[in-house]
Amino acid sequence: MKEGLQGIKPRILVVDDMEANLLILSRIIESLGYIALTAKSVKQAILILQKELPQIILTDLSMPDMNGYDFIYLLKENQLTKDIPVIIVSGLDSSPDKVRGFKAGAVDFIPKPFEVEEVKVRLATHLKIYSMQQEMEMCNQKLNVMVQKQMFRIEEEQRNILYALARLTEFSDAEGGYSHLSNVSNNARILAESLSLTLEYEDIVTTEFVDTIEIAALLHDIGKISVPTRILGKPGKLSKAEQELIQEHTSQGARIIHEIQRSCGENRFLKMAERIALSHHERWDGLGYPNRIKGEDIPLEARIINIVGVFDVLTNEQVYRSKISRADALEIMENEAGKSFDPKIFQIFGKIIKQLH
């Protein structure tokens, strides 16, 4: 007994309004060890298809309720039946009839009156092709799962690299350590998600962007590992030289991440982290550092980090010995909208401030 994939006997649906044709074709199909399903109209065929899907469909062209061409179009438009091979068995065997059938989606044409051996050979051939296509599809699905798992492992490794690097910043940063980094990371994600819901940013702030900025934000201050701790932890006012040294943490951070990328290879988290490290202290009005770029020339991710970074500095008591309320922080920051901060992003920030860490 011949069987298809996973030990299932091939089912072949025959659609013809002539009882004699159904009987002859059914006997041929069963003699090959297959299961014959029969329908005298397209309506009956659809009812059968709703219960079980055959491996091949044989259809006549001239039928009372719907012709064979329209039936084939119907099959090809349905996701469940579009891949089932359709063979036309019809007395309409002129070249235009055949061309029309092939254009509709048929894979073969058997003219009436048909030869039994021809029907057997055509069925066996198309069942083999269909079986090979199904096996290939299964292999592709398995391969896709394997690739997705491998990509997940690679991304996890990339994330772990950034978490490890963020820890270096924690040990060197007297201003809140990992508490500050974690808050900036979480708040960057929340603000980015809010931007993605607006018409202006919905095509720019994708799901990948949101996931990336959350991790990349952890490295925004990595350049501080190059700044002496005596300066980072100095309680009093900094001298001009000390301020300039601290400001260099942006360029130093970008260099550090760039060098890491050269050894680690392609990493979307590190690419964004480099842009953030370099530009998160640039100002909307062009008076920031290190490159005094302004407006939308500042990378979007850096504009986001600028806002949530300042917010955490103002409200995180681990950064300074005393903290201020969210309302007071918002009032202070509102005066800088359009100066330090992107005014459009800040407007969204003001609406979601209660959601922030």
ChimeraX attribute file (.defattr): number of C-alpha atoms within 10 A of each C-alpha:
attribute: neighborCount
match mode: 1-to-1
recipient: residues
	/A:1	7
	/A:2	10
	/A:3	12
	/A:4	15
	/A:5	11
	/A:6	6
	/A:7	8
	/A:8	10
	/A:9	16
	/A:10	22
	/A:11	22
	/A:12	23
	/A:13	26
	/A:14	28
	/A:15	27
	/A:16	26
	/A:17	20
	/A:18	13
	/A:19	11
	/A:20	10
	/A:21	18
	/A:22	19
	/A:23	14
	/A:24	11
	/A:25	23
	/A:26	19
	/A:27	16
	/A:28	17
	/A:29	22
	/A:30	13
	/A:31	12
	/A:32	14
	/A:33	15
	/A:34	20
	/A:35	17
	/A:36	19
	/A:37	19
	/A:38	22
	/A:39	20
	/A:40	19
	/A:41	23
	/A:42	23
	/A:43	13
	/A:44	12
	/A:45	20
	/A:46	15
	/A:47	11
	/A:48	16
	/A:49	15
	/A:50	9
	/A:51	7
	/A:52	11
	/A:53	16
	/A:54	19
	/A:55	20
	/A:56	20
	/A:57	24
	/A:58	23
	/A:59	30
	/A:60	27
	/A:61	22
	/A:62	16
	/A:63	16
	/A:64	12
	/A:65	11
	/A:66	13
	/A:67	15
	/A:68	26
	/A:69	22
	/A:70	14
	/A:71	20
	/A:72	26
	/A:73	16
	/A:74	14
	/A:75	22
	/A:76	19
	/A:77	11
	/A:78	10
	/A:79	8
	/A:80	12
	/A:81	17
	/A:82	15
	/A:83	17
	/A:84	18
	/A:85	22
	/A:86	26
	/A:87	24
	/A:88	27
	/A:89	26
	/A:90	21
	/A:91	15
	/A:92	17
	/A:93	15
	/A:94	9
	/A:95	9
	/A:96	10
	/A:97	16
	/A:98	19
	/A:99	14
	/A:100	12
	/A:101	23
	/A:102	18
	/A:103	13
	/A:104	19
	/A:105	19
	/A:106	24
	/A:107	14
	/A:108	17
	/A:109	21
	/A:110	21
	/A:111	16
	/A:112	14
	/A:113	10
	/A:114	14
	/A:115	10
	/A:116	12
	/A:117	10
	/A:118	11
	/A:119	17
	/A:120	15
	/A:121	11
	/A:122	15
	/A:123	21
	/A:124	13
	/A:125	12
	/A:126	18
	/A:127	20
	/A:128	13
	/A:129	13
	/A:130	18
	/A:131	16
	/A:132	13
	/A:133	13
	/A:134	14
	/A:135	13
	/A:136	12
	/A:137	12
	/A:138	12
	/A:139	12
	/A:140	12
	/A:141	12
	/A:142	12
	/A:143	12
	/A:144	12
	/A:145	12
	/A:146	12
	/A:147	12
	/A:148	12
	/A:149	12
	/A:150	12
	/A:151	12
	/A:152	12
	/A:153	12
	/A:154	13
	/A:155	15
	/A:156	12
	/A:157	12
	/A:158	19
	/A:159	18
	/A:160	13
	/A:161	15
	/A:162	21
	/A:163	15
	/A:164	12
	/A:165	16
	/A:166	23
	/A:167	17
	/A:168	18
	/A:169	22
	/A:170	22
	/A:171	14
	/A:172	20
	/A:173	24
	/A:174	19
	/A:175	19
	/A:176	18
	/A:177	18
	/A:178	19
	/A:179	16
	/A:180	20
	/A:181	24
	/A:182	18
	/A:183	21
	/A:184	28
	/A:185	23
	/A:186	18
	/A:187	27
	/A:188	29
	/A:189	24
	/A:190	20
	/A:191	25
	/A:192	26
	/A:193	19
	/A:194	19
	/A:195	22
	/A:196	18
	/A:197	13
	/A:198	12
	/A:199	9
	/A:200	11
	/A:201	15
	/A:202	14
	/A:203	10
	/A:204	12
	/A:205	19
	/A:206	16
	/A:207	12
	/A:208	9
	/A:209	18
	/A:210	20
	/A:211	15
	/A:212	20
	/A:213	24
	/A:214	21
	/A:215	24
	/A:216	26
	/A:217	33
	/A:218	29
	/A:219	29
	/A:220	31
	/A:221	24
	/A:222	26
	/A:223	26
	/A:224	25
	/A:225	19
	/A:226	16
	/A:227	18
	/A:228	14
	/A:229	14
	/A:230	9
	/A:231	16
	/A:232	19
	/A:233	12
	/A:234	11
	/A:235	9
	/A:236	7
	/A:237	8
	/A:238	13
	/A:239	10
	/A:240	9
	/A:241	9
	/A:242	16
	/A:243	13
	/A:244	13
	/A:245	16
	/A:246	19
	/A:247	18
	/A:248	18
	/A:249	22
	/A:250	27
	/A:251	17
	/A:252	21
	/A:253	25
	/A:254	25
	/A:255	16
	/A:256	17
	/A:257	23
	/A:258	17
	/A:259	11
	/A:260	15
	/A:261	17
	/A:262	10
	/A:263	8
	/A:264	12
	/A:265	10
	/A:266	11
	/A:267	16
	/A:268	16
	/A:269	23
	/A:270	26
	/A:271	16
	/A:272	22
	/A:273	30
	/A:274	25
	/A:275	22
	/A:276	31
	/A:277	28
	/A:278	27
	/A:279	28
	/A:280	26
	/A:281	27
	/A:282	27
	/A:283	26
	/A:284	24
	/A:285	17
	/A:286	16
	/A:287	15
	/A:288	18
	/A:289	18
	/A:290	17
	/A:291	16
	/A:292	15
	/A:293	18
	/A:294	19
	/A:295	19
	/A:296	10
	/A:297	11
	/A:298	23
	/A:299	18
	/A:300	20
	/A:301	23
	/A:302	25
	/A:303	26
	/A:304	26
	/A:305	27
	/A:306	24
	/A:307	24
	/A:308	25
	/A:309	22
	/A:310	16
	/A:311	22
	/A:312	24
	/A:313	20
	/A:314	21
	/A:315	20
	/A:316	21
	/A:317	16
	/A:318	17
	/A:319	18
	/A:320	15
	/A:321	8
	/A:322	10
	/A:323	16
	/A:324	14
	/A:325	11
	/A:326	16
	/A:327	13
	/A:328	13
	/A:329	17
	/A:330	19
	/A:331	12
	/A:332	13
	/A:333	19
	/A:334	17
	/A:335	11
	/A:336	17
	/A:337	19
	/A:338	15
	/A:339	18
	/A:340	23
	/A:341	26
	/A:342	23
	/A:343	16
	/A:344	12
	/A:345	19
	/A:346	22
	/A:347	13
	/A:348	15
	/A:349	23
	/A:350	15
	/A:351	11
	/A:352	14
	/A:353	17
	/A:354	10
	/A:355	10
	/A:356	18
	/A:357	16
